[in-house]
Amino acid sequence: MQLIRWIRARENDLDLAESMFRKSFKWREENDLEDILTWEPPEILKRLSPYDLNTDKDGFPVVIVSAGRVDLKRILQAGYMKEFIRYNIQTWERAMEKMKGRLTPDGVPMTQYVCVLDMEGLSMKYVASIKVIELIKTAIQNFESNYPEILGKCYVINVSRAFQILFGIAKPLMSGRTIQKIEIMTTEEKWKPVLLGVIDANQLPECYGGTASSNLHSLIGYSMKEKSDTFVENLVQNLTNAVF
């Protein structure tokens, strides 16, 4: 069933699907992904870029990320660009691993996951950083080229002007199929009922109206207030010192 994703991504052109699959297989070898699920990410990434991997009402994996609060500039300054890219890849692989052996409500094997991206806190400094933009482009290109059609739906919430600019940069790198699966919402009044409609409360973090405990609370308070800049800066400094 996983092969169907490649065929769909190339609009049922078997030759193009085969070429895409072969290139991706080579990419996996070059990036040593055989043991990606057991790879232990640096502590700084787990603390500054946490995510939750839960389940929606239909049993599909749900990846929840407070993307707007992830300070990519600090991660890059600490020298963790390659590790952050690998961390992203591991997230997608974990979502795929969670699909194994599961059936959709229609009784067919699961091949897709759901994503929630919270853009609250996204700063215009992201748009002004060439290195951050390059990192985001690399992540999108890796996803589109090597994980075709694993995204079932992506809910982007708390969007701002900064996100609109960033999305304008990222959009040309995305396939039409991916773009169609993205639903963008601004305020809590709009996204909260939507999320609770597709994700049970016990699978949704408290900060989004659910009851689940969450890895995201290292970045977000239950009231959706950001941690202070001093806290984040001290955390980066302490973790960087511990590594070096």
C-alpha positions in Angstrom: 0.0 0.0 0.0 2.9 2.4 0.6 3.8 2.2 -3.1 0.4 3.8 -3.9 1.7 7.1 -2.4 4.4 7.4 -5.0 2.0 6.7 -7.8 -0.5 9.2 -6.5 2.3 11.8 -6.2 3.1 11.4 -9.9 -0.5 11.5 -11.0 -0.5 7.7 -11.8 2.5 8.0 -14.1 4.3 4.7 -13.3 7.6 5.7 -14.9 7.8 9.0 -12.9 6.7 7.2 -9.7 9.5 4.6 -10.2 12.1 7.3 -10.8 10.9 9.2 -7.7 11.1 6.1 -5.6 14.6 5.2 -6.8 15.9 8.7 -6.0 14.3 8.6 -2.6 15.9 5.1 -1.9 19.3 6.5 -2.7 18.6 9.6 -0.5 17.8 7.3 2.4 21.0 5.4 2.0 23.0 8.7 1.7 21.4 10.0 4.9 21.8 6.8 6.9 18.1 6.4 7.8 18.2 2.7 8.6 18.3 3.4 12.3 16.5 6.8 12.3 13.8 5.6 14.7 16.4 4.8 17.4 18.5 7.9 16.9 18.6 10.1 20.0 18.2 13.8 19.1 20.4 16.3 20.9 18.7 17.6 24.1 18.6 21.1 22.8 16.3 20.1 20.0 13.9 18.1 22.2 13.7 21.1 24.6 13.4 23.9 22.0 11.5 22.1 19.3 9.2 19.6 21.1 6.2 18.0 19.4 3.4 15.6 20.3 2.5 12.4 18.4 -1.1 11.5 19.2 -4.1 10.0 17.4 -7.2 11.6 15.8 -10.8 10.3 16.1 -10.3 8.0 13.1 -7.1 6.5 14.4 -4.7 8.5 12.2 -1.5 9.7 13.7 -1.5 13.4 14.7 1.7 15.4 14.9 1.3 18.7 16.9 4.0 21.3 16.7 4.3 24.8 18.2 6.2 25.9 15.1 6.0 29.6 15.7 7.8 29.3 19.0 10.7 27.2 17.8 13.6 29.6 17.7 15.4 28.3 14.6 18.0 31.1 14.7 19.2 30.0 18.1 19.3 26.4 17.0 21.4 27.4 14.0 23.7 29.6 16.0 24.3 26.6 18.3 25.4 24.6 15.2 22.6 22.1 15.0 21.4 22.6 11.4 22.1 19.0 10.3 20.7 17.5 13.5 17.5 19.6 13.2 16.9 18.4 9.6 17.4 14.8 10.9 15.0 15.5 13.8 12.4 16.5 11.3 12.9 13.4 9.3 12.6 11.3 12.4 9.3 12.9 13.2 7.9 11.9 9.8 9.3 8.4 10.2 7.7 8.1 13.7 4.3 9.1 12.2 4.7 6.4 9.5 5.7 3.8 12.1 2.5 4.6 14.0 0.5 3.8 10.9 1.8 0.3 10.6 -0.9 -2.3 11.1 -3.7 0.2 11.3 -6.7 0.4 9.1 -8.7 3.5 8.1 -12.5 3.6 8.9 -12.9 2.3 5.3 -10.9 -0.8 6.2 -7.8 0.0 4.1 -4.2 0.2 5.4 -3.3 3.7 6.8 -0.8 5.7 4.7 -1.4 9.3 5.9 -1.2 11.4 9.1 -2.6 14.7 10.3 -0.5 17.7 11.3 -1.3 20.7 13.5 1.1 23.6 13.2 0.7 26.4 15.7 2.2 29.6 14.3 1.7 31.7 17.4 4.8 33.6 18.2 6.3 33.5 14.7 8.5 36.5 14.3 9.4 38.6 11.2 13.0 37.9 12.0 12.4 34.4 10.4 11.6 36.0 7.1 14.7 38.2 7.3 17.0 35.3 8.1 18.5 33.7 5.0 19.8 30.7 7.0 16.3 30.1 8.5 14.7 30.3 5.0 17.3 27.8 3.7 16.5 25.4 6.5 12.8 25.6 5.9 13.3 25.1 2.2 15.4 22.0 2.8 12.8 20.5 5.1 10.0 21.1 2.5 12.1 19.6 -0.3 13.0 16.6 1.8 9.3 16.1 2.6 8.0 16.5 -0.9 10.7 14.3 -2.6 10.8 11.5 0.0 7.5 11.4 1.8 4.9 11.9 -0.9 1.2 11.7 0.1 1.8 10.8 3.7 0.1 14.1 4.7 -3.7 13.7 5.0 -4.5 17.1 6.5 -2.5 20.0 7.9 -4.2 22.5 10.2 -2.2 25.8 10.5 -3.5 27.9 13.4 -2.8 31.3 14.9 -1.4 32.7 11.6 0.0 36.2 11.3 1.5 38.5 8.7 4.9 36.8 9.2 3.4 33.4 8.4 1.7 34.8 5.2 5.1 36.0 4.0 6.8 32.7 4.9 4.1 30.7 3.3 4.5 32.7 0.1 8.1 31.7 0.1 7.4 28.0 0.9 4.4 27.5 -1.4 6.2 27.2 -4.7 8.2 24.2 -3.2 5.0 22.3 -2.4 3.0 20.1 -4.7 -0.5 21.0 -5.5 -1.7 18.0 -3.6 0.0 19.2 -0.4 -1.3 22.7 -0.7 -4.9 21.4 -1.1 -4.5 19.6 2.3 -3.6 22.8 4.2 -6.3 24.6 6.2 -5.2 27.9 7.6 -7.1 29.5 10.5 -6.4 32.6 12.5 -8.1 32.9 15.9 -8.9 30.3 18.6 -12.6 30.8 18.0 -12.1 29.4 14.5 -9.6 26.6 15.1 -10.6 25.2 18.5 -14.0 23.7 17.4 -12.3 22.4 14.2 -9.5 20.6 16.2 -11.9 19.2 18.8 -14.1 18.0 15.9 -11.3 15.8 14.5 -9.2 15.1 17.7 -10.6 13.7 20.9 -10.0 15.9 24.0 -7.8 13.3 25.6 -5.5 13.4 22.5 -5.3 17.2 22.3 -3.0 19.2 24.6 -4.6 21.4 27.3 -3.2 24.5 25.7 -5.5 23.8 22.6 -8.6 23.0 24.6 -8.0 19.3 25.3 -7.0 17.3 28.3 -3.8 15.6 27.2 -0.5 16.1 28.8 2.0 17.5 26.3 5.6 17.9 25.4 4.7 21.4 24.2 4.4 22.9 27.6 8.1 23.6 27.7 7.3 26.3 25.2 3.6 27.1 25.9 1.8 27.7 29.2 -1.7 26.3 29.6 -3.0 29.9 29.0 -1.1 30.0 25.7 1.4 32.6 27.1 5.0 32.4 25.8 7.9 31.6 28.1 10.1 34.6 28.5 12.9 35.3 26.1 15.4 35.2 29.0 14.3 31.6 29.8 14.8 30.4 26.3 18.2 32.2 26.0 19.4 30.7 29.2 18.3 27.3 28.2 20.1 27.4 24.9 23.3 28.7 26.6 23.2 26.0 29.3 22.6 23.2 26.8 25.2 24.5 24.4 27.7 24.6 27.3 26.8 21.1 28.3 27.5 19.8 24.8 30.8 21.7 24.3 
